[in-house]
Amino acid sequence: MIGLQMTALDDDRVLDAKAAACFLGIAVATLAKMRCKGGSPTFIKAGRKILYRKADLIEWNVRLVRNTTEAALSAAAARHRSAEDCH
């Protein structure tokens, strides 16, 4: 039971932008650009700090999984259309 609690606590861990980018395997600048333009993982703005819950990073990464290049292109086109609707 303690092991399960530790896993839940680990997923609730909060990471700064640098640690989050490292966890995702992307550049800090890419993460910052996604925050501004849309499509980034859910984040917390605490004063001047940007923070990410590890569980949110995992969830965001899972949503990006595609089986084919065609599916990835379709998802990208849908995100682009959605972003245009916001402007």
Rosetta silent file (secondary structure, phi, psi, omega in degrees, C-alpha in Angstrom):
SEQUENCE: MIGLQMTALDDDRVLDAKAAACFLGIAVATLAKMRCKGGSPTFIKAGRKILYRKADLIEWNVRLVRNTTEAALSAAAARHRSAEDCH
SCORE:     score description
SCORE:     0.000 S_00000001
   1 L     0.000  -37.906  179.685    0.000    0.000    0.000 S_00000001
   2 H   -63.311  -39.109  178.353    2.841    2.393    0.753 S_00000001
   3 H   -59.468  -39.530  178.439    4.264    1.792   -2.750 S_00000001
   4 H   -66.580  -39.793  178.446    0.940    2.838   -4.301 S_00000001
   5 H   -64.838  -39.622 -179.616    0.869    5.989   -2.219 S_00000001
   6 H   -65.080  -38.509  178.534    4.408    6.863   -3.265 S_00000001
   7 H   -64.057  -44.652  178.837    3.475    6.464   -6.956 S_00000001
   8 H   -62.064  -40.980  178.778    0.480    8.752   -6.545 S_00000001
   9 H   -65.898  -38.055 -179.969    2.649   11.287   -4.756 S_00000001
  10 H   -64.269  -39.812  178.491    5.289   11.085   -7.495 S_00000001
  11 H   -68.366  -24.515  177.833    2.673   11.865  -10.187 S_00000001
  12 L   -87.402   -1.314  178.612    1.571   14.903   -8.150 S_00000001
  13 L   -59.699  143.199 -178.717    5.137   16.193   -8.037 S_00000001
  14 E  -105.964  132.209 -179.033    5.526   19.691   -9.429 S_00000001
  15 E  -116.271  145.132  173.177    8.303   20.492  -11.907 S_00000001
  16 E   -76.905  175.488 -174.607    9.602   23.847  -13.078 S_00000001
  17 H   -60.582  -39.667 -178.919    9.723   24.580  -16.839 S_00000001
  18 H   -64.889  -45.819  179.517   13.324   23.367  -17.216 S_00000001
  19 H   -67.447  -37.111  178.931   12.639   20.045  -15.474 S_00000001
  20 H   -65.263  -43.943  178.536    9.362   19.614  -17.384 S_00000001
  21 H   -62.113  -42.015  178.165   11.093   20.188  -20.731 S_00000001
  22 H   -62.660  -44.420  179.063   13.787   17.691  -19.765 S_00000001
  23 H   -59.596  -40.102 -178.340   11.137   15.149  -18.714 S_00000001
  24 H   -83.398  -15.987 -178.984    9.368   15.553  -22.082 S_00000001
  25 L    77.986   31.125  178.244   12.593   15.592  -24.087 S_00000001
  26 L  -127.599  166.179  179.903   11.965   19.009  -25.654 S_00000001
  27 L   -74.141  149.406  176.581   13.659   22.393  -25.407 S_00000001
  28 H   -58.042  -39.798  179.878   12.577   24.867  -22.727 S_00000001
  29 H   -64.167  -36.326  177.809   11.983   27.411  -25.527 S_00000001
  30 H   -64.569  -43.806  178.468    9.660   24.970  -27.323 S_00000001
  31 H   -62.168  -41.789  178.829    7.637   24.501  -24.148 S_00000001
  32 H   -64.249  -42.143  179.977    7.445   28.293  -23.681 S_00000001
  33 H   -64.316  -40.569  178.133    6.299   28.788  -27.285 S_00000001
  34 H   -64.699  -35.273  177.366    3.596   26.134  -26.858 S_00000001
  35 H   -62.368  -40.220 -177.769    2.367   27.904  -23.709 S_00000001
  36 H   -75.720  -41.985 -173.717    1.955   31.139  -25.673 S_00000001
  37 H   -93.502  -14.423 -178.651    0.537   29.727  -28.902 S_00000001
  38 L   106.862  156.846  177.699   -1.441   26.836  -27.440 S_00000001
  39 L    95.535    3.489 -179.413   -0.980   23.087  -27.299 S_00000001
  40 L   -83.859  164.737  171.211    1.182   22.931  -24.190 S_00000001
  41 L   -63.096  157.550  175.149    0.589   20.680  -21.214 S_00000001
  42 L   -57.986  136.937 -178.911   -1.565   22.161  -18.460 S_00000001
  43 L  -134.773  166.628  179.363    0.542   24.450  -16.296 S_00000001
  44 E  -115.168  130.133  175.839    0.381   26.439  -13.070 S_00000001
  45 E  -103.453  109.745 -179.609    1.330   30.112  -12.982 S_00000001
  46 E  -115.607   92.699 -173.830    2.617   30.885   -9.499 S_00000001
  47 L    67.016 -121.026  178.353    3.729   34.498   -9.563 S_00000001
  48 L   -92.469   -8.830 -177.276    6.485   34.596  -12.169 S_00000001
  49 E   -86.473  143.204  172.028    7.100   30.848  -12.037 S_00000001
  50 E  -108.156  126.336 -177.543    5.631   28.345  -14.464 S_00000001
  51 E  -127.141  151.854  179.406    5.091   24.916  -12.932 S_00000001
  52 E  -130.353  135.196  171.374    3.857   21.597  -14.279 S_00000001
  53 E   -79.480  135.939 -178.835    2.378   18.634  -12.438 S_00000001
  54 H   -57.438  -39.209  179.272    4.127   15.456  -13.547 S_00000001
  55 H   -60.797  -37.782  178.283    0.750   13.733  -13.993 S_00000001
  56 H   -67.775  -36.388  177.788   -0.314   16.482  -16.442 S_00000001
  57 H   -65.867  -41.690  178.916    2.896   16.025  -18.435 S_00000001
  58 H   -64.391  -45.786  179.644    2.304   12.284  -18.672 S_00000001
  59 H   -60.524  -44.307  179.750   -1.334   12.802  -19.735 S_00000001
  60 H   -62.047  -43.503 -179.210   -0.319   15.360  -22.380 S_00000001
  61 H   -64.717  -39.403  179.176    2.355   13.041  -23.750 S_00000001
  62 H   -64.175  -37.778  179.783   -0.085   10.115  -23.966 S_00000001
  63 H   -65.236  -19.959 -178.668   -2.541   12.258  -25.980 S_00000001
  64 L   -84.284  -10.107 -176.374    0.196   12.802  -28.604 S_00000001
  65 L   -67.992  130.594  178.239    0.600    9.094  -29.377 S_00000001
  66 L  -130.643  154.199  179.826   -0.409    8.190  -32.947 S_00000001
  67 L   -92.134  -24.739 -177.234   -0.339    4.882  -34.854 S_00000001
  68 L  -139.948  162.078  176.133    0.405    6.281  -38.299 S_00000001
  69 H   -64.996  -37.869  179.501    1.901    9.358  -39.912 S_00000001
  70 H   -60.170  -42.616  178.924   -1.481   10.041  -41.512 S_00000001
  71 H   -64.849  -38.413  179.000   -3.149   10.125  -38.090 S_00000001
  72 H   -65.463  -41.909  179.365   -0.442   12.497  -36.829 S_00000001
  73 H   -65.932  -39.507  178.133   -0.957   14.826  -39.819 S_00000001
  74 H   -63.881  -41.930  179.462   -4.741   14.790  -39.323 S_00000001
  75 H   -65.547  -40.396  179.301   -4.346   15.645  -35.637 S_00000001
  76 H   -65.120  -41.205  179.074   -1.940   18.480  -36.466 S_00000001
  77 H   -64.446  -39.767  179.073   -4.356   19.885  -39.066 S_00000001
  78 H   -65.503  -40.397  177.665   -7.221   19.750  -36.556 S_00000001
  79 H   -64.244  -39.108 -179.973   -5.127   21.586  -33.951 S_00000001
  80 H   -64.741  -44.540  177.989   -4.233   24.219  -36.556 S_00000001
  81 H   -62.369  -41.241  179.738   -7.912   24.742  -37.483 S_00000001
  82 H   -63.734  -40.399  179.224   -8.805   24.972  -33.795 S_00000001
  83 H   -66.611  -36.912  178.704   -6.098   27.584  -33.197 S_00000001
  84 H   -65.595  -33.909  179.291   -7.339   29.654  -36.141 S_00000001
  85 H   -65.612  -23.863 -178.098  -10.842   29.666  -34.646 S_00000001
  86 H   -81.762  -16.067 -175.796   -9.444   31.337  -31.512 S_00000001
  87 L  -100.097    0.000    0.000   -7.988   34.328  -33.415 S_00000001
